[in-house]
């Protein structure tokens, strides 16, 4: 059995706590790997390495940092397939989807390569007689990142490339369910010439996370994961004086107006609901069909969903893979089993599904629930599986009110041919990312990603300009070079006139 250890101070470090967690191949259900769980002392060693590295990295030149990042970008590009294979082996998503994940992560490395432009300061000359004001941004120090299982390469890449480009050093705690891609990311960074200690990876569970949240030498925490844990991270880390961005879960709605192209809307709903087996924070998990759109849309979604080929992620003909664990599969199934009793119409029931030759895999088929009441568990909870709820609304206003009453506000989409309605929706909907005829509106790297309400705790979205702001702090320098002849005592409050 393979063992995944830690990456501290530029090298692989064997776990010393004696505690390990299991990593399974979701397609076979076999335990393939064990992952070392870091003790408090091991986390402290990683933070100490990051702190020591910060002494020189924090003041390194932008040219030094970007040269390394450009080399890193080339290495990642050359290792796309290897990263994707590791993702598929531990997460289960199909290879093409895993390659897409790597590509979206690379976008942020490319953004970090351009940090020279993003970190340019501002200068105002002659704000008063002989006085200039410059605004600069400086790194924070040691930053920690805690990431979820569903994007084991991309979400870490949302964080550390920009953090280190800004001059910080980083300690990453990846998901214990699929830890291998993060170790490869760190190895490649070392190969690109990143100095020892600038990027560290500690594997583990709550013990490691809670130490990072309270460690006096950690200046900031980036978190992506479920809402209850995001809330905990935000509370504990801010109580310990840290800057925090904690991105949580979601229930993403897609509003389909009666004038929409229903074939395009059905294609989009199926792709966004069932891609990656619904284990995406931007998955569409609730379609709100307005007026006459409902019956035809549900029929078209069903027709498409029935054709999706489910199978192991390394089989190129598979379109959807298994779920991360058997326990998660059973939980997802329980929502489908309970739906009819709570008033939903079960159009497709994907439970009890298996793949021949892979009977121990964490399989579940596609489920489609129609006319789901708002108080049904399948609608109220984030299921994080291939279960699509359809809700019906009489009007745009009713659909919008339903979406805005959700406790989450991550992504949302509207499908319509009416530009005026789309414009109203983009202004009136309470969510951080909006798609207009685009079902998964994950912003490109140079814009920022983040939700509203229970989908994000903190003030900054992740990557893009918000990312640069999160990983730096502002300083304003007011300068005068006085003529000694003009100098004199003046106890008045300085004004600019
Ligand atoms: P999770 O919250 O269970 O775990 C995320 C991380 O937190 C992991 O590294 C885990 O080890 C750690 N963790 C778990 N429980 C903890 C605890 N009690 N105390 C301290 N640390 C703890 O999330 P997951 O199941 O790995 O990922 C799926 C969730 O992540 C979904 O809710 C999904 O919507 C969300 N997600 C959100 C975004 C976003 O951008 N908003 C992106 C991806 C995933």
Boltz pocket constraint, residues with backbone or C-beta under 6 A from the ligand:
constraints:
  - pocket:
      binder: B
      contacts: [[A, 146], [A, 147], [A, 148], [A, 149], [A, 150], [A, 151], [A, 155], [A, 173], [A, 174], [A, 175], [A, 176], [A, 204], [A, 205], [A, 206], [A, 209], [A, 210], [A, 224], [A, 225], [A, 226], [A, 227], [A, 229], [A, 230], [A, 232], [A, 247], [A, 248], [A, 249], [A, 250], [A, 280], [A, 281], [A, 382], [A, 384], [A, 410], [A, 451], [A, 455]]
      max_distance: 6.0
